[in-house]
Amino acid sequence: MMIDPTKNLQGRRAVVTGGGSGIGRASAAALAKAGAKLGVIGRTPEEVLEAVEKLGGEATGHFAIAADVGSEI
């Protein structure tokens, strides 16, 4: 994901679906690097927890949610 390096996302929040791996995880990393606090959603609990830990963990304002957003209720 390309983030304008001059863009400061300090104080902003973002939700990334599919954040446990692949493009979603790369997008989460780019948004966090720009200063956003993230909610990282993915189907596999271990993957989203690991992704959030690599971003600095919950102590830095990020959080993980294990969910399948493609499932119908």
Secondary structure, 3 states (H helix, E strand, C coil): CCCCCCCCCCCCEEEEECCCCHHHHHHHHHHHHCCCEEEEEECCHHHHHHHHHHCCCHHHCCEEEECCCCCCC
